[in-house]
C-alpha cells in the first residue's frame, strides 16, 4: 500500500477531529475558539477521550460557550454537568479550572483568543506558551489545541505532535510533520493529525 493510500484509509476510518465530535464548528471567531480551548481543558487529565467529548457536549448544552457564560455559571452546576458525562475523579477540580480559565481569557484577551494569537505575534511556540498559562492546559492540551486549530490558524501548520508522529512511523508514513503535510491538502491536516492519534490508541494496535 502506498503512503497516500494509507492516508486515505486513515482518514476514512479515523478522520474526524475532536472538535467535530464535540459539535464545534471551528472557525476563526471567538466562540468556537473558546469552545476548543474548553475541550482541551477537559482532555488535559487522564480520562478517556469519549468521556471528555461527552463532557464538552454537556458543558455546551448548558450554554457555557463563551468565557462570560462560563465565568457566570455556578461551580456546582459545572460539577453536575461533568457528572452527567461520567467525568469522575476530576469533576470538582475541572469545574474550578474551567471558571479560572474563563476569567483569564475574559480579562486578558477580552474573551477573544484571536488576541492571544496576536499577542504571540502568530509564533507557534509562543502560542503554545500562552495557551499553557490557562489553568489545567499543559503541553498535551496545548498540542491538542494546535492540532485542531491549524485548520484556521495557518502559522500552526503542520502540527503533528509526538504521538501522531510515532503512529505515522509505525504505519510506514513520514516521521516528520513536514513529510506528513505533503500527503494531504492543508484543509485535511487537522483530520490527519487526529486520525493518527486515534490509530495509535485503537485496540487493534494495542
C-alpha positions in Angstrom: 0.0 0.0 0.0 1.3 3.4 -0.9 1.6 6.2 1.7 -1.2 8.1 0.1 -3.4 5.0 0.1 -2.6 4.5 3.8 -3.6 8.1 4.5 -6.8 7.8 2.6 -7.7 4.7 4.7 -6.8 6.5 7.9 -9.0 9.5 7.0 -11.8 7.2 6.1 -11.7 5.3 9.4 -10.5 7.8 11.9 -10.5 11.2 10.2 -12.9 13.1 12.5 -11.4 15.8 14.7 -12.1 16.1 18.4 -13.8 19.5 17.7 -16.2 17.9 15.2 -17.0 15.1 17.7 -17.8 17.8 20.3 -20.1 19.6 18.0 -17.7 22.6 17.5 -17.9 24.2 14.1 -14.4 25.5 14.2 -13.9 28.9 12.7 -11.5 31.8 13.4 -14.1 33.5 15.6 -14.3 33.9 19.4 -16.9 31.4 20.4 -15.7 28.3 18.6 -12.1 29.0 19.5 -13.1 29.3 23.2 -15.1 26.0 22.9 -12.0 24.4 21.5 -10.0 25.6 24.5 -12.7 24.3 26.8 -12.4 20.9 25.1 -8.6 20.9 25.6 -9.1 21.6 29.3 -11.4 18.6 29.5 -8.8 16.5 27.7 -6.0 17.6 30.0 -6.4 14.9 32.6 -6.1 11.1 32.5 -9.6 10.4 31.2 -11.0 8.6 28.1 -11.4 10.7 25.0 -15.1 9.8 24.7 -15.8 10.9 28.2 -14.0 14.2 27.6 -16.1 14.8 24.4 -19.3 13.9 26.3 -18.4 16.4 29.0 -17.9 19.0 26.3 -21.4 18.3 25.0 -22.8 18.7 28.5 -21.0 22.0 29.1 -22.1 23.5 25.7 -25.6 22.2 26.1 -25.7 24.2 29.4 -25.0 27.3 27.4 -21.4 27.8 28.6 -19.9 28.5 25.2 -18.2 31.8 26.0 -15.9 32.9 28.7 -18.5 35.3 30.1 -21.1 32.5 30.3 -18.6 30.0 31.8 -17.5 32.5 34.5 -21.1 33.3 35.4 -22.1 29.7 35.9 -22.0 28.2 39.4 -19.4 25.8 40.5 -22.0 23.2 41.5 -23.7 23.5 38.1 -20.4 22.8 36.4 -19.7 19.8 38.6 -23.2 18.4 37.9 -22.7 18.9 34.1 -19.4 17.0 34.3 -21.0 14.3 36.4 -23.7 13.7 33.8 -20.9 12.8 31.4 -19.4 10.4 34.0 -16.3 12.7 34.2 -15.3 11.2 37.5 -12.4 12.0 39.9 -11.6 15.2 38.2 -15.1 16.8 38.2 -14.5 19.2 41.1 -11.0 20.3 40.1 -12.0 20.7 36.5 -15.1 22.7 37.4 -12.7 25.1 39.2 -10.2 25.2 36.3 -13.0 26.0 33.7 -14.0 29.1 35.7 -10.4 30.2 36.2 -9.6 29.7 32.6 -12.7 31.6 31.5 -11.8 34.5 33.7 -8.2 34.6 32.3 -9.5 34.6 28.7 -12.1 37.2 29.5 -9.8 39.5 31.4 -6.6 39.2 29.4 -8.0 38.7 25.9 -11.4 40.3 26.2 -12.9 36.8 25.6 -11.3 36.5 22.2 -8.4 34.0 21.7 -7.5 35.8 18.4 -6.0 38.3 20.8 -3.8 35.6 22.3 -2.7 34.8 18.7 -1.9 38.5 18.2 -0.1 38.7 21.5 2.1 35.8 20.3 2.8 37.6 17.0 1.5 34.4 15.4 4.5 32.5 16.5 3.6 28.8 17.1 6.0 28.3 20.1 4.7 31.5 21.7 1.1 30.5 21.1 1.8 27.3 22.9 3.4 29.2 25.8 0.4 31.5 26.2 -2.0 28.6 26.0 -0.2 26.9 28.9 -0.9 29.9 31.0 -4.6 28.8 31.0 -5.3 26.7 34.1 -5.1 23.0 33.5 -3.6 23.4 30.0 -0.2 21.7 29.8 1.9 20.5 26.9 -0.7 17.9 25.9 -3.6 20.3 26.0 -1.6 22.9 24.0 -0.7 20.3 21.4 -4.4 19.3 21.0 -5.4 22.9 20.6 -2.7 23.4 17.9 -3.5 20.2 16.1 -7.1 21.2 15.8 -6.6 25.0 15.3 -4.1 24.6 12.4 -7.1 24.5 10.1 -7.9 28.1 10.9 -4.5 29.4 12.1 -2.1 28.7 9.2 1.0 29.5 11.2 0.5 26.4 13.3 0.8 24.2 10.2 2.0 21.5 10.2 1.0 20.5 13.7 1.7 16.8 14.4 2.6 16.1 18.0 4.9 13.3 19.2 2.1 10.7 19.5 0.9 11.4 15.9 4.4 11.2 14.5 5.0 7.9 16.4 1.8 6.4 14.9 2.9 7.7 11.4 6.2 5.9 11.7 4.5 2.7 12.8 2.4 2.9 9.7 5.3 3.5 7.3 4.5 7.1 6.9 6.9 10.0 7.2 8.3 10.6 10.7 8.3 14.4 10.4 5.5 16.9 10.4 6.7 18.4 7.2 6.7 15.0 5.5 3.2 14.2 6.6 2.0 17.6 5.4 3.0 16.7 1.9 0.5 13.8 1.8 -2.7 15.9 2.3 -4.1 19.3 1.5 -3.9 22.0 4.2 -7.7 21.6 4.9 -7.1 17.9 5.9 -4.1 18.5 8.2 -6.3 18.5 11.4 -8.1 15.4 10.3 -4.9 13.5 9.6 -3.4 14.6 12.9 -6.5 13.3 14.7 -6.6 10.1 12.7 -3.0 9.3 13.6 -3.6 9.8 17.3 -6.8 7.6 17.1 -4.9 4.9 15.2 -2.2 4.9 17.9 -4.9 4.4 20.6 -7.1 1.9 18.7 -7.5 -1.6 20.2 -6.2 -3.2 17.0 -2.8 -1.6 17.7 -2.7 -2.5 21.4 
